[in-house]
């Protein structure tokens, strides 16, 4: 490949992946064309893209972007799945395809700028997304305040219920029994 062609491909990869901070590196050696096309079609429905890349050109193109951490680890035949979803969502999407494509292997992933190796990627579909984690943190932060508000509100609610019961009885003309202390 000439230097001009390498520069053109590198520039295209740089424009495509310069801001990508989540991607999954998969290996699909020996998969037939029909299966690959249906897999790519499913990915496109979810606004994702599967691209076979030359690792040396990818490393060159993304050397100063978050994707460089994944590109440094890539070896051999490399297919990159990226798009609008993060790696945990991609993992959930890939799960049914492992049964359909026996040769499909997840070799690594980039989760919001952090590299995850092949061993950790086995549970990629079970990892919570950033939004899920933010929700858990918010719930944990709000929980003590909600309990305190409930504890403060509870006695006042009991007193208000007693007063309302007395007022209802008085409106109906019923006699109220006095409690002796």
Buried (B, 14 or more C-beta within 10 A) or exposed (E): EEEEEBEEBBEEBBEBBEEBBBBBBBBBEEBEEEBBEEBBEBBEEEEBBBBEBBBEBBBBBBEEBBBBBBBBBBEEBBBBBBBEBBBBBBBBBBEEBEEEBEEBBBBBBBBEEEBBEBEBBEEBBEBEBEEEEEEEEEEEEEEEEEEEEEEEEEEEEEEEEEEEEEEEEEEEEEEEEEEEE
